Amino acid sequence: MMVYTVVFSREAKKSIDRLGEIGKRRIRDKISELMVDPYKAGKPLMGPFKVRNIWSSRIGSYRLLYVIFEDKRTVLVVRVDRRRRAYRV
């Protein structure tokens, strides 16, 4: 089993830091899923996000947006935000 490396954008790190302890635990659980199989942990987005190959994973009322770099076996988490704000370009 190949494991993916998960890295965070500066914006995503700031968002996670603002979460409470329960939110951070749920994010850690989702990151574990991303490391094993990012394709099963979320779904590809459509519209302007499809061009950038952005995926979304649901964590309660929050969304974790990420990009998969298969050649480097890396997942870049670009945004963690509430659903109503997460998809604003």
TIDOBA-336063 format. One record per atom (N, C-alpha, C): residue number from 0; atom name; x, y, z. Coordinates in steps of 0.1 Angstrom, whole numbers, always signed. Layout:
<recs>
{rec NUM,CA,{X,Y,Z}}
...
</recs>
This chain:
<recs>
{rec 0,N,{+8,-12,+0}}
{rec 0,CA,{+0,+0,+0}}
{rec 0,C,{+9,+12,+0}}
{rec 1,N,{+7,+21,-10}}
{rec 1,CA,{+14,+34,-11}}
{rec 1,C,{+7,+44,-3}}
{rec 2,N,{+15,+52,+5}}
{rec 2,CA,{+9,+62,+13}}
{rec 2,C,{+12,+76,+7}}
{rec 3,N,{+2,+85,+7}}
{rec 3,CA,{+3,+98,+1}}
{rec 3,C,{+9,+107,+13}}
{rec 4,N,{+17,+117,+9}}
{rec 4,CA,{+21,+127,+18}}
{rec 4,C,{+11,+139,+17}}
{rec 5,N,{+6,+144,+29}}
{rec 5,CA,{-3,+155,+29}}
{rec 5,C,{+4,+167,+33}}
{rec 6,N,{+3,+178,+25}}
{rec 6,CA,{+8,+191,+29}}
{rec 6,C,{-3,+201,+29}}
{rec 7,N,{-1,+212,+36}}
{rec 7,CA,{-11,+222,+38}}
{rec 7,C,{-7,+236,+32}}
{rec 8,N,{-16,+243,+26}}
{rec 8,CA,{-14,+257,+22}}
{rec 8,C,{-14,+265,+35}}
{rec 9,N,{-8,+277,+34}}
{rec 9,CA,{-8,+286,+46}}
{rec 9,C,{-23,+289,+50}}
{rec 10,N,{-32,+292,+41}}
{rec 10,CA,{-46,+294,+44}}
{rec 10,C,{-52,+283,+51}}
{rec 11,N,{-50,+271,+47}}
{rec 11,CA,{-55,+259,+53}}
{rec 11,C,{-50,+257,+67}}
{rec 12,N,{-37,+259,+70}}
{rec 12,CA,{-32,+259,+83}}
{rec 12,C,{-38,+268,+93}}
{rec 13,N,{-40,+281,+88}}
{rec 13,CA,{-47,+291,+96}}
{rec 13,C,{-61,+287,+100}}
{rec 14,N,{-68,+282,+90}}
{rec 14,CA,{-82,+277,+92}}
{rec 14,C,{-83,+266,+103}}
{rec 15,N,{-74,+257,+102}}
{rec 15,CA,{-73,+245,+111}}
{rec 15,C,{-70,+250,+125}}
{rec 16,N,{-60,+260,+126}}
{rec 16,CA,{-56,+265,+139}}
{rec 16,C,{-68,+272,+146}}
{rec 17,N,{-77,+278,+139}}
{rec 17,CA,{-89,+284,+145}}
{rec 17,C,{-100,+275,+150}}
{rec 18,N,{-99,+262,+146}}
{rec 18,CA,{-109,+253,+150}}
{rec 18,C,{-107,+248,+164}}
{rec 19,N,{-118,+244,+170}}
{rec 19,CA,{-118,+238,+184}}
{rec 19,C,{-112,+224,+183}}
{rec 20,N,{-110,+218,+195}}
{rec 20,CA,{-104,+205,+196}}
{rec 20,C,{-111,+194,+189}}
{rec 21,N,{-124,+195,+189}}
{rec 21,CA,{-132,+184,+182}}
{rec 21,C,{-130,+186,+167}}
{rec 22,N,{-131,+198,+162}}
{rec 22,CA,{-128,+201,+148}}
{rec 22,C,{-115,+196,+143}}
{rec 23,N,{-105,+199,+152}}
{rec 23,CA,{-91,+194,+148}}
{rec 23,C,{-90,+179,+148}}
{rec 24,N,{-97,+172,+157}}
{rec 24,CA,{-97,+158,+157}}
{rec 24,C,{-103,+152,+144}}
{rec 25,N,{-114,+158,+140}}
{rec 25,CA,{-121,+154,+128}}
{rec 25,C,{-113,+156,+116}}
{rec 26,N,{-105,+167,+116}}
{rec 26,CA,{-96,+170,+105}}
{rec 26,C,{-85,+159,+104}}
{rec 27,N,{-79,+156,+116}}
{rec 27,CA,{-69,+146,+116}}
{rec 27,C,{-74,+132,+111}}
{rec 28,N,{-86,+129,+115}}
{rec 28,CA,{-92,+116,+109}}
{rec 28,C,{-93,+117,+94}}
{rec 29,N,{-97,+128,+89}}
{rec 29,CA,{-99,+129,+74}}
{rec 29,C,{-85,+129,+68}}
{rec 30,N,{-75,+135,+74}}
{rec 30,CA,{-62,+135,+68}}
{rec 30,C,{-57,+120,+67}}
{rec 31,N,{-60,+112,+77}}
{rec 31,CA,{-56,+98,+77}}
{rec 31,C,{-62,+91,+65}}
{rec 32,N,{-75,+95,+62}}
{rec 32,CA,{-81,+89,+50}}
{rec 32,C,{-74,+93,+37}}
{rec 33,N,{-71,+106,+37}}
{rec 33,CA,{-64,+112,+25}}
{rec 33,C,{-51,+105,+22}}
{rec 34,N,{-44,+102,+33}}
{rec 34,CA,{-30,+95,+32}}
{rec 34,C,{-32,+81,+26}}
{rec 35,N,{-42,+74,+29}}
{rec 35,CA,{-44,+61,+24}}
{rec 35,C,{-50,+61,+9}}
{rec 36,N,{-60,+68,+7}}
{rec 36,CA,{-66,+69,-6}}
{rec 36,C,{-74,+82,-8}}
{rec 37,N,{-68,+92,-14}}
{rec 37,CA,{-75,+105,-15}}
{rec 37,C,{-87,+105,-25}}
{rec 38,N,{-87,+95,-34}}
{rec 38,CA,{-98,+93,-43}}
{rec 38,C,{-111,+88,-36}}
{rec 39,N,{-109,+80,-26}}
{rec 39,CA,{-121,+76,-19}}
{rec 39,C,{-125,+85,-8}}
{rec 40,N,{-116,+94,-3}}
{rec 40,CA,{-119,+103,+8}}
{rec 40,C,{-128,+115,+3}}
{rec 41,N,{-129,+118,-10}}
{rec 41,CA,{-137,+129,-14}}
{rec 41,C,{-142,+127,-28}}
{rec 42,N,{-146,+138,-34}}
{rec 42,CA,{-151,+138,-48}}
{rec 42,C,{-145,+149,-56}}
{rec 43,N,{-144,+147,-69}}
{rec 43,CA,{-139,+158,-78}}
{rec 43,C,{-149,+169,-79}}
{rec 44,N,{-145,+182,-79}}
{rec 44,CA,{-155,+193,-81}}
{rec 44,C,{-157,+196,-96}}
{rec 45,N,{-168,+202,-98}}
{rec 45,CA,{-171,+206,-112}}
{rec 45,C,{-169,+221,-114}}
{rec 46,N,{-172,+226,-126}}
{rec 46,CA,{-172,+240,-129}}
{rec 46,C,{-157,+245,-129}}
{rec 47,N,{-155,+257,-124}}
{rec 47,CA,{-142,+263,-124}}
{rec 47,C,{-131,+255,-116}}
{rec 48,N,{-136,+247,-107}}
{rec 48,CA,{-127,+239,-99}}
{rec 48,C,{-122,+227,-106}}
{rec 49,N,{-129,+222,-116}}
{rec 49,CA,{-125,+210,-124}}
{rec 49,C,{-113,+213,-132}}
{rec 50,N,{-112,+225,-137}}
{rec 50,CA,{-100,+229,-145}}
{rec 50,C,{-87,+228,-136}}
{rec 51,N,{-89,+231,-123}}
{rec 51,CA,{-77,+230,-114}}
{rec 51,C,{-76,+217,-107}}
{rec 52,N,{-84,+207,-111}}
{rec 52,CA,{-84,+194,-105}}
{rec 52,C,{-85,+194,-90}}
{rec 53,N,{-95,+202,-85}}
{rec 53,CA,{-97,+203,-70}}
{rec 53,C,{-107,+193,-66}}
{rec 54,N,{-105,+186,-55}}
{rec 54,CA,{-114,+177,-49}}
{rec 54,C,{-119,+182,-36}}
{rec 55,N,{-131,+177,-31}}
{rec 55,CA,{-137,+181,-19}}
{rec 55,C,{-140,+169,-10}}
{rec 56,N,{-138,+171,+3}}
{rec 56,CA,{-141,+161,+12}}
{rec 56,C,{-150,+168,+24}}
{rec 57,N,{-160,+161,+28}}
{rec 57,CA,{-169,+166,+37}}
{rec 57,C,{-165,+163,+52}}
{rec 58,N,{-165,+173,+61}}
{rec 58,CA,{-163,+170,+75}}
{rec 58,C,{-173,+178,+82}}
{rec 59,N,{-185,+172,+84}}
{rec 59,CA,{-196,+179,+90}}
{rec 59,C,{-200,+191,+82}}
{rec 60,N,{-201,+203,+88}}
{rec 60,CA,{-205,+215,+80}}
{rec 60,C,{-193,+221,+73}}
{rec 61,N,{-181,+215,+75}}
{rec 61,CA,{-169,+220,+68}}
{rec 61,C,{-165,+212,+56}}
{rec 62,N,{-158,+219,+47}}
{rec 62,CA,{-153,+212,+35}}
{rec 62,C,{-138,+213,+35}}
{rec 63,N,{-131,+203,+31}}
{rec 63,CA,{-117,+203,+29}}
{rec 63,C,{-114,+202,+14}}
{rec 64,N,{-108,+212,+8}}
{rec 64,CA,{-105,+212,-6}}
{rec 64,C,{-91,+208,-8}}
{rec 65,N,{-88,+199,-18}}
{rec 65,CA,{-75,+195,-20}}
{rec 65,C,{-72,+191,-34}}
{rec 66,N,{-59,+191,-37}}
{rec 66,CA,{-54,+187,-51}}
{rec 66,C,{-45,+175,-49}}
{rec 67,N,{-47,+165,-58}}
{rec 67,CA,{-39,+153,-58}}
{rec 67,C,{-28,+154,-68}}
{rec 68,N,{-15,+152,-64}}
{rec 68,CA,{-4,+152,-73}}
{rec 68,C,{+1,+137,-74}}
{rec 69,N,{-5,+130,-83}}
{rec 69,CA,{-2,+115,-84}}
{rec 69,C,{+13,+112,-86}}
{rec 70,N,{+20,+120,-94}}
{rec 70,CA,{+34,+117,-97}}
{rec 70,C,{+43,+119,-85}}
{rec 71,N,{+39,+127,-75}}
{rec 71,CA,{+47,+129,-63}}
{rec 71,C,{+40,+122,-51}}
{rec 72,N,{+29,+115,-54}}
{rec 72,CA,{+21,+109,-43}}
{rec 72,C,{+19,+118,-31}}
{rec 73,N,{+14,+130,-35}}
{rec 73,CA,{+12,+141,-25}}
{rec 73,C,{-2,+147,-27}}
{rec 74,N,{-8,+151,-15}}
{rec 74,CA,{-21,+157,-15}}
{rec 74,C,{-19,+171,-9}}
{rec 75,N,{-22,+181,-16}}
{rec 75,CA,{-21,+195,-11}}
{rec 75,C,{-35,+200,-7}}
{rec 76,N,{-36,+202,+6}}
{rec 76,CA,{-49,+208,+12}}
{rec 76,C,{-48,+223,+10}}
{rec 77,N,{-57,+228,+1}}
{rec 77,CA,{-57,+242,-2}}
{rec 77,C,{-66,+250,+6}}
{rec 78,N,{-77,+244,+12}}
{rec 78,CA,{-87,+252,+19}}
{rec 78,C,{-95,+243,+29}}
{rec 79,N,{-97,+248,+41}}
{rec 79,CA,{-106,+242,+50}}
{rec 79,C,{-115,+253,+55}}
{rec 80,N,{-128,+252,+52}}
{rec 80,CA,{-138,+262,+56}}
{rec 80,C,{-152,+257,+57}}
{rec 81,N,{-161,+265,+62}}
{rec 81,CA,{-175,+261,+62}}
{rec 81,C,{-180,+260,+48}}
{rec 82,N,{-190,+252,+46}}
{rec 82,CA,{-195,+249,+33}}
{rec 82,C,{-199,+261,+25}}
{rec 83,N,{-206,+270,+32}}
{rec 83,CA,{-211,+282,+24}}
{rec 83,C,{-199,+291,+19}}
{rec 84,N,{-187,+290,+25}}
{rec 84,CA,{-176,+299,+21}}
{rec 84,C,{-166,+291,+13}}
{rec 85,N,{-165,+278,+15}}
{rec 85,CA,{-154,+270,+9}}
{rec 85,C,{-153,+271,-6}}
{rec 86,N,{-164,+272,-13}}
{rec 86,CA,{-164,+271,-27}}
{rec 86,C,{-163,+285,-34}}
{rec 87,N,{-161,+296,-27}}
{rec 87,CA,{-159,+309,-33}}
{rec 87,C,{-146,+310,-39}}
{rec 88,N,{-145,+313,-52}}
{rec 88,CA,{-133,+313,-59}}
{rec 88,C,{-125,+326,-56}}
</recs>
